[in-house]
Amino acid sequence: MKIASIVGARPQFIKCAPVSRELRKEHEEVLIHTGQHYDHGMSAIFFEELAIPEPDYNLGIGSGTHGRQTGAMLGAIEDVFEKEKPDIVLVYGDTNSTFAGALAAAKLHVPVAHVEAGLRSFDRRMPEEVNRVLTDHASDILFCPTATAVTNLAAEGIRDGVHLVGDVMVDAMNYNRAIAGERSRILEDLGVRPGEYLVITVHRPSNTDDRENLAGILGALGEAGMPVVFPVHPRTRKYLKGYGLFSRMPENVRVVEPLGYLDMLRLMAHAAKILTDSGGIQKEAYVLGVPCITLRENTEWVETVEAGWNLIVGARRGEIVDAILRFSPESRQKELFGNGNASVLIGEILSGLQDARVG
């Protein structure tokens, strides 16, 4: 069976790696990189570190407004599909690349499989929420990471083709954590000690496009009482400089370029706490057993909040400071996201579809 896999952003490269290894045991995979993340620190390094095969197509779409970027992707992906004629299209997560791939396939009547289906923040102001909802409704096969995701789909009338497989991010972390421990020297390079620093990531428009929010976050970091490592997303750097905040970074904040997966994995694993507005990093923090402070008003990973390992504080300076100083989970983590065999289950389900066709 020929499977076209669509990726375009950092989290998708990570999720794709374990799934691609499984698919290529029995199937032909055509890997299509939209170019949504395109600089080395956000793209190429992940293919190198995670041993992902070189993309068969790099569409080079680049940045742009949501409409223009999605439209450009839609046309370019359609051209590839018409040439390759895949039997199924596999999309990941909730980016513009995800939705463009799903829509292009649906228009050509090619079955769509969505990895990480059923997530909901219930905030339609988030472009990711719009992407994930529309992608789920365009999909024929829905691979859910959690039971909550299955319930969300059922509430929207989606019950056929739904499979609870666990989270492929757990597969990737299990595979790479020991490798990161051996190869990464990030703690030594930055001069930080395990358990004695914070990690922060900020990239969502609700924070980057709002000077008051960014200033509140930075102000809170200055009161953290310990070193803070801040890998700065290119979009965030642009806004920090535009607002005149970059030059006023608190002295305890160490700004670094975006990190490769292995360095980021080791850095997060040994942090005292992680602050983020990223959905994926909330989940990674939980799996790593590191308390997470979420700089948003909601989350699609509600299980991590209910388990007591994730605290939602928005961009309010006082609440962030209080969480840094006082937030501490009161119980051990439960196995919310599967046991690390999601990629195997996805491969088996897709192989079963091929067998059913042949039969």
Backbone torsions as a table, in degrees:
resi	resn	phi	psi	omega
1	MET	NA	138.7	177.8
2	LYS	-96.6	121.1	-178.0
3	ILE	-115.0	124.6	175.0
4	ALA	-96.7	118.3	179.6
5	SER	-103.8	129.5	-178.8
6	ILE	-105.6	125.2	173.6
7	VAL	-133.9	161.2	178.5
8	GLY	-162.1	-15.4	-174.3
9	ALA	-135.6	158.6	-175.1
10	ARG	-43.5	-52.7	-178.1
11	PRO	-61.1	-31.1	-179.2
12	GLN	-72.3	-32.9	176.7
13	PHE	-62.7	-41.7	-179.0
14	ILE	-64.9	-44.9	-178.7
15	LYS	-68.6	-34.6	-177.0
16	CYS	-66.8	-33.9	-171.3
17	ALA	-55.9	-54.4	-178.9
18	PRO	-69.7	-33.4	179.7
19	VAL	-68.3	-42.5	-179.8
20	SER	-60.5	-40.0	178.3
21	ARG	-58.9	-41.1	-180.0
22	GLU	-70.9	-45.3	-176.0
23	LEU	-60.8	-39.4	-173.4
24	ARG	-74.7	-5.5	174.3
25	LYS	-70.5	-30.8	-174.9
26	GLU	-130.2	-14.5	-171.9
27	HIS	-127.7	166.4	172.0
28	GLU	-93.6	122.1	178.8
29	GLU	-109.7	131.5	171.8
30	VAL	-106.8	113.9	-175.5
31	LEU	-96.6	121.9	-175.9
32	ILE	-116.6	117.5	178.6
33	HIS	-102.5	118.3	-177.2
34	THR	-72.2	-23.3	-175.7
35	GLY	87.3	15.3	179.0
36	GLN	-59.8	-46.9	166.6
37	HIS	-101.8	125.6	-167.0
38	TYR	-130.0	-19.1	179.7
39	ASP	-81.1	166.0	-171.6
40	HIS	-59.9	-42.4	-176.7
41	GLY	-68.9	-19.6	-179.4
42	MET	-109.6	-4.1	-173.5
43	SER	-140.1	-76.2	-169.2
44	ALA	-57.5	-38.2	-177.1
45	ILE	-61.8	-29.8	-179.7
46	PHE	-71.6	-38.7	176.3
47	PHE	-63.9	-37.5	-179.4
48	GLU	-69.3	-50.7	-174.4
49	GLU	-70.5	-37.1	-174.5
50	LEU	-91.6	3.9	178.7
51	ALA	55.1	40.5	174.6
52	ILE	-81.7	135.5	178.0
53	PRO	-56.7	147.5	176.5
54	GLU	-56.5	137.4	178.7
55	PRO	-57.9	141.0	174.2
56	ASP	-71.7	-28.9	177.6
57	TYR	-137.5	132.3	169.4
58	ASN	-119.1	109.1	-170.7
59	LEU	-78.2	-16.7	173.8
60	GLY	60.8	35.5	-175.8
61	ILE	-67.6	-43.3	178.9
62	GLY	75.8	-164.3	-174.7
63	SER	-87.1	173.6	-180.0
64	GLY	159.2	176.7	175.2
65	THR	-63.9	160.8	-176.4
66	HIS	-57.9	-44.8	-178.4
67	GLY	-65.1	-47.1	-178.9
68	ARG	-65.9	-42.0	-179.2
69	GLN	-65.1	-46.7	-179.1
70	THR	-64.6	-40.5	178.9
71	GLY	-63.6	-42.9	178.5
72	ALA	-63.1	-41.3	177.8
73	MET	-63.0	-43.5	-176.9
74	LEU	-57.0	-47.2	-179.8
75	GLY	-66.8	-43.0	-178.1
76	ALA	-67.9	-40.7	179.0
77	ILE	-66.2	-40.7	178.6
78	GLU	-58.5	-40.5	178.5
79	ASP	-61.0	-41.8	179.4
80	VAL	-65.9	-43.7	-179.8
81	PHE	-61.1	-41.2	-179.3
82	GLU	-66.4	-29.1	177.1
83	LYS	-79.8	-45.0	-172.8
84	GLU	-86.3	-26.6	-179.0
85	LYS	50.2	63.2	-179.4
86	PRO	-69.6	155.1	175.2
87	ASP	-81.9	-26.8	179.5
88	ILE	-154.5	150.8	178.5
89	VAL	-115.9	130.7	-178.1
90	LEU	-110.8	124.5	178.6
91	VAL	-123.5	156.1	-174.3
92	TYR	-124.8	135.1	164.9
93	GLY	73.1	-132.8	-165.7
94	ASP	-149.5	26.7	-178.6
95	THR	-90.4	176.2	174.3
96	ASN	-60.8	-32.7	176.7
97	SER	-62.5	-39.7	179.3
98	THR	-59.6	-53.5	-175.9
99	PHE	-66.8	-41.5	-180.0
100	ALA	-62.2	-41.7	178.5
101	GLY	-64.4	-42.2	-179.7
102	ALA	-66.7	-42.8	-178.1
103	LEU	-68.2	-41.1	178.1
104	ALA	-60.7	-42.5	179.2
105	ALA	-65.5	-45.8	-178.6
106	ALA	-60.8	-39.3	179.5
107	LYS	-64.7	-28.8	179.5
108	LEU	-96.6	6.8	178.5
109	HIS	62.0	36.6	173.9
110	VAL	-100.5	130.5	-179.5
111	PRO	-58.3	141.9	-178.8
112	VAL	-114.1	132.8	173.0
113	ALA	-115.4	128.2	-176.0
114	HIS	-112.1	116.1	175.0
115	VAL	-86.6	128.6	-176.0
116	GLU	80.2	43.5	179.2
117	ALA	-80.2	156.3	171.1
118	GLY	86.8	0.9	178.9
119	LEU	-75.1	141.8	179.2
120	ARG	-145.1	130.9	169.7
121	SER	-98.6	-15.0	-177.3
122	PHE	61.9	32.8	177.5
123	ASP	-129.0	96.5	-176.4
124	ARG	-73.4	-3.8	173.9
125	ARG	-73.2	-19.6	178.3
126	MET	-82.3	123.7	178.1
127	PRO	-59.0	-31.2	179.3
128	GLU	-64.4	-35.3	179.3
129	GLU	-66.2	-42.7	177.0
130	VAL	-61.1	-45.3	-179.5
131	ASN	-60.4	-44.5	-174.7
132	ARG	-71.4	-36.9	178.8
133	VAL	-65.4	-49.1	-178.5
134	LEU	-65.1	-38.2	178.6
135	THR	-63.7	-44.1	179.2
136	ASP	-59.8	-39.9	-177.6
137	HIS	-76.8	-13.4	175.3
138	ALA	-96.3	-4.5	-171.7
139	SER	-94.0	150.4	176.7
140	ASP	-99.2	-30.5	179.8
141	ILE	-126.0	127.7	-174.0
142	LEU	-124.1	111.4	-179.2
143	PHE	-94.4	107.9	-174.3
144	CYS	-95.2	139.2	179.2
145	PRO	-83.6	-23.6	-175.5
146	THR	-141.6	163.7	176.3
147	ALA	-65.0	-32.5	177.0
148	THR	-61.0	-39.1	178.3
149	ALA	-63.3	-39.6	176.9
150	VAL	-62.1	-43.4	179.0
151	THR	-63.1	-41.2	178.5
152	ASN	-60.1	-42.5	179.9
153	LEU	-65.8	-42.6	179.6
154	ALA	-60.3	-37.6	179.3
155	ALA	-64.3	-23.0	178.4
156	GLU	-99.0	8.8	177.2
157	GLY	84.4	11.9	-179.7
158	ILE	-100.6	108.5	-179.1
159	ARG	-126.9	-28.3	-179.4
160	ASP	-79.1	141.3	176.5
161	GLY	74.3	12.3	-177.7
162	VAL	-93.0	130.0	-178.4
163	HIS	-131.9	127.1	173.8
164	LEU	-87.8	109.0	-174.1
165	VAL	-117.4	-11.4	-171.2
166	GLY	91.2	-175.7	-171.8
167	ASP	-107.3	126.0	-178.8
168	VAL	-67.4	-20.0	176.8
169	MET	-63.9	-33.1	176.4
170	VAL	-65.1	-41.1	176.4
171	ASP	-56.8	-47.6	-178.2
172	ALA	-63.5	-42.0	-178.9
173	MET	-67.9	-41.7	177.9
174	ASN	-60.3	-40.6	-176.8
175	TYR	-70.5	-36.3	-169.7
176	ASN	-103.2	-9.9	-174.0
177	ARG	-64.9	-44.7	178.9
178	ALA	-66.0	-37.3	178.3
179	ILE	-62.9	-41.9	178.9
180	ALA	-62.3	-40.5	179.3
181	GLY	-62.3	-32.4	-179.4
182	GLU	-82.2	-40.1	-170.2
183	ARG	-94.8	-35.3	-171.6
184	SER	-78.8	136.7	175.3
185	ARG	-118.6	25.5	-170.9
186	ILE	-63.7	-39.1	-179.9
187	LEU	-65.0	-42.4	179.1
188	GLU	-66.0	-41.9	-179.3
189	ASP	-63.8	-36.0	-178.1
190	LEU	-89.4	-11.5	179.6
191	GLY	71.1	34.3	177.6
192	VAL	-113.0	153.7	-177.2
193	ARG	-112.0	146.0	-178.1
194	PRO	-51.7	133.0	176.8
195	GLY	77.4	3.8	-175.0
196	GLU	-122.6	25.3	178.6
197	TYR	-152.7	163.0	174.7
198	LEU	-110.6	156.1	171.8
199	VAL	-120.9	138.0	177.4
200	ILE	-132.6	140.9	169.4
201	THR	-131.4	138.7	179.2
202	VAL	-139.5	124.7	177.6
203	HIS	-150.3	-11.1	-175.3
204	ARG	-74.8	143.3	-179.7
205	PRO	-55.3	-32.1	179.9
206	SER	-60.0	-23.0	175.6
207	ASN	-104.1	-48.3	-174.3
208	THR	-66.9	-32.8	-175.4
209	ASP	-88.5	5.4	-176.1
210	ASP	-125.0	106.9	-176.3
211	ARG	-59.1	-39.7	-178.2
212	GLU	-63.4	-40.8	178.8
213	ASN	-64.9	-46.0	179.9
214	LEU	-63.2	-41.4	179.6
215	ALA	-64.6	-38.6	178.1
216	GLY	-64.2	-41.6	178.9
217	ILE	-64.0	-47.2	-179.5
218	LEU	-64.0	-39.6	178.4
219	GLY	-60.6	-40.9	178.6
220	ALA	-65.1	-39.1	179.3
221	LEU	-61.5	-35.7	179.9
222	GLY	-65.4	-19.0	178.6
223	GLU	-101.1	11.3	-173.2
224	ALA	-69.4	-27.9	179.9
225	GLY	77.1	13.6	176.9
226	MET	-159.0	166.4	178.7
227	PRO	-62.6	146.3	177.0
228	VAL	-125.6	125.4	176.7
229	VAL	-97.9	126.0	-172.9
230	PHE	-125.1	88.7	171.5
231	PRO	-70.2	115.1	-169.3
232	VAL	-95.0	120.5	174.6
233	HIS	-63.2	142.0	-178.8
234	PRO	-53.7	-39.3	178.9
235	ARG	-63.0	-43.0	-178.6
236	THR	-65.2	-42.2	178.5
237	ARG	-58.1	-42.8	-179.6
238	LYS	-59.7	-45.2	-178.5
239	TYR	-71.5	-39.2	177.8
240	LEU	-58.0	-43.0	179.1
241	LYS	-69.8	-40.5	-179.8
242	GLY	-63.0	-34.1	179.3
243	TYR	-86.0	-3.0	-177.3
244	GLY	73.7	20.1	-177.6
245	LEU	-94.1	-22.6	-175.9
246	PHE	-62.4	-39.5	-179.0
247	SER	-76.4	-8.7	-179.6
248	ARG	-110.9	24.8	179.7
249	MET	-61.8	133.1	177.4
250	PRO	-55.4	148.0	-174.3
251	GLU	-63.0	-28.0	-178.0
252	ASN	-83.6	-0.7	-178.3
253	VAL	-97.2	122.5	179.6
254	ARG	-100.5	106.5	179.5
255	VAL	-83.7	128.5	177.8
256	VAL	-131.7	162.7	175.4
257	GLU	-67.8	161.6	175.4
258	PRO	-52.5	139.1	-174.5
259	LEU	-99.5	152.5	170.2
260	GLY	-66.3	169.1	-174.0
261	TYR	-64.3	-42.7	-176.1
262	LEU	-66.1	-43.5	177.0
263	ASP	-63.8	-43.1	-178.6
264	MET	-66.3	-38.8	179.7
265	LEU	-62.9	-46.0	179.7
266	ARG	-67.6	-39.7	180.0
267	LEU	-62.2	-44.7	179.8
268	MET	-68.0	-39.7	-175.2
269	ALA	-60.5	-28.3	-175.3
270	HIS	-109.2	9.1	-179.8
271	ALA	-76.7	154.2	173.5
272	ALA	-70.9	-42.7	175.9
273	LYS	-151.5	159.3	176.4
274	ILE	-120.8	131.7	174.2
275	LEU	-111.6	133.5	-173.8
276	THR	-162.0	156.8	166.6
277	ASP	-113.5	13.0	179.0
278	SER	-89.0	133.1	175.1
279	GLY	-66.0	-45.8	-178.1
280	GLY	-61.8	-38.9	-178.1
281	ILE	-72.4	-30.4	172.5
282	GLN	-56.6	-45.0	-178.8
283	LYS	-69.4	-42.3	179.1
284	GLU	-62.4	-40.3	178.3
285	ALA	-59.6	-42.6	-179.4
286	TYR	-62.5	-47.5	-178.3
287	VAL	-63.5	-34.8	179.6
288	LEU	-78.6	-11.9	-178.8
289	GLY	77.2	33.1	178.9
290	VAL	-114.6	126.2	179.3
291	PRO	-57.4	139.5	-175.9
292	CYS	-118.7	135.6	175.3
293	ILE	-113.8	114.9	-172.4
294	THR	-96.8	122.5	-175.4
295	LEU	-90.4	52.4	179.5
296	ARG	-142.6	174.4	177.9
297	GLU	-96.0	-6.2	-178.3
298	ASN	-159.6	175.6	177.9
299	THR	-152.5	148.0	171.8
300	GLU	-82.4	-13.0	179.9
301	TRP	-102.5	61.7	-175.4
302	VAL	-62.2	-26.3	-179.2
303	GLU	-60.6	-34.7	-178.4
304	THR	-69.7	-32.1	176.6
305	VAL	-71.4	-46.8	-179.5
306	GLU	-61.5	-30.8	179.7
307	ALA	-78.4	-9.1	177.4
308	GLY	86.7	14.0	-178.3
309	TRP	-107.8	-1.7	-177.2
310	ASN	-137.0	127.6	-178.9
311	LEU	-118.8	124.3	-179.6
312	ILE	-90.8	121.7	-176.1
313	VAL	-126.9	-5.5	-175.8
314	GLY	67.0	-146.8	-179.6
315	ALA	-114.3	25.8	-177.3
316	ARG	-84.0	119.8	-171.7
317	ARG	-54.7	-49.7	-176.8
318	GLY	-61.7	-42.4	-179.7
319	GLU	-68.1	-35.8	178.0
320	ILE	-65.0	-46.8	179.8
321	VAL	-60.5	-45.0	-179.8
322	ASP	-60.7	-41.4	180.0
323	ALA	-66.4	-40.9	178.3
324	ILE	-59.4	-43.1	-173.7
325	LEU	-82.5	-30.3	-168.6
326	ARG	-122.9	-22.0	-174.8
327	PHE	-66.6	127.0	179.0
328	SER	-151.5	120.0	178.6
329	PRO	-57.5	144.2	-176.4
330	GLU	-101.9	-3.8	-178.8
331	SER	-142.6	165.2	177.8
332	ARG	-74.4	156.1	177.3
333	GLN	-69.1	147.9	170.1
334	LYS	-98.9	166.0	179.8
335	GLU	-83.7	87.2	-175.4
336	LEU	-85.7	-25.3	-167.2
337	PHE	-117.5	25.1	179.3
338	GLY	89.8	179.4	-174.8
339	ASN	-109.4	18.2	175.9
340	GLY	93.6	14.7	178.8
341	ASN	-116.9	22.9	-179.3
342	ALA	-60.5	-40.6	-178.4
343	SER	-63.9	-39.8	177.9
344	VAL	-63.0	-44.3	-179.6
345	LEU	-64.0	-40.9	177.8
346	ILE	-60.8	-45.2	178.3
347	GLY	-61.0	-41.9	-179.8
348	GLU	-65.6	-40.7	-179.6
349	ILE	-65.9	-43.3	178.8
350	LEU	-66.8	-37.5	176.3
351	SER	-65.2	-36.3	176.9
352	GLY	-63.4	-35.2	177.0
353	LEU	-65.6	-40.0	178.7
354	GLN	-64.7	-43.0	179.5
355	ASP	-62.2	-38.7	-179.9
356	ALA	-65.4	-36.5	177.8
357	ARG	-64.1	-47.1	-178.6
358	VAL	-62.5	-43.1	-179.5
359	GLY	-62.1	NA	NA
